[in-house]
Amino acid sequence: MKRSEAVTFATSGLDRAAYRRKDATWIIEALAAGAAVLPVWRGKPMVSGSAEMTGSVRLALRPYGHPVLAMASEEPVLLGVDDDGAPIFTADVSDWVPAETDEDQVKAFLDQSVQRHPAESDAETGFAELRAIMTRLSPRDAEIAATARAILTWHSTHGFCARCGAKSTVTEAGWQRDCAACGGRHFPRTDPVVIMLITHGDEVLVGRSPFWPEGMYSLLAGFVEPGETVEAAVRREVLEEAGIVVGRVDYLSSQPWPYPASLMLGCKGVALSQDITVDPEELEDARWISRDEMLVVHAGQHPQIAPARKGAIAHFLIENWLSDQLD
Ligand SMILES: [Zn+2]
């Protein structure tokens, strides 16, 4: 797929500087010199934009030692070096407790709340849900934010050795955790998920989860299981969820999706059958939608069906299908 890397969170070519991860002296000197750190609170990067975070948004990086980083739980993680050679780190400041937090908002399907740190005098800076702002960040900022969210979420849930249960320590500038008790070494996990544009003639298969916003339909998706190829996972998921038999499968595009650690593998597949049998454990509904009807859905003008979220790979694949640009 020629446009495959135009998807949100695609690489912007950030140099991840893996060669610096063992260089403790370089890291200490970079931090001592006030290297840029992206503060992240409960998975939400600190950003600057307008007070309501509408319009364009940029990451609010702060120098190491800045008061907003005072509550960082562990040493910053090295994300890479920018095009000018400046290092970029990220740190988890989830231990900070805002004066007021609307927990229902923070845990909502799409958290629209913004938490403002008292060390930030600028009223237009705060912690914002990445999904709400992802399409309004520059490609470089989106890559940094997605990487930061994924790696920090991994650290927050992998503080103890999976082999022996002892507390593990951060090594490799944040890209590994080691266990002193048993010698175990643990690496950040990435979970492959297939998401597939299944067509039958001029129709595309969509479904909806009961947990999604009302009316929202998207492409079917599911985790790749151990011992399975991407193609087999596509066929199994579509058969399990919708009862549709899929023949040929082709890879199209991938998208890092840090919720919490997925790598979405966008594929297309040709349906060999048409009668839908929904698995109620997985889906509330599934249906075929014609190209003409999908044009209306995608434009947000359908009376019953809401489109896939802008910025998500499903939206990207459907858009490219509608414009005949899957090749
Ligand atoms: Zn251990």
Residues whose N, C-alpha, C, O or C-beta is under 5 A from the ligand:
A	BS01	ZN	C161 R163 C164 G165 A166 C179 A181 C182 G183 G184
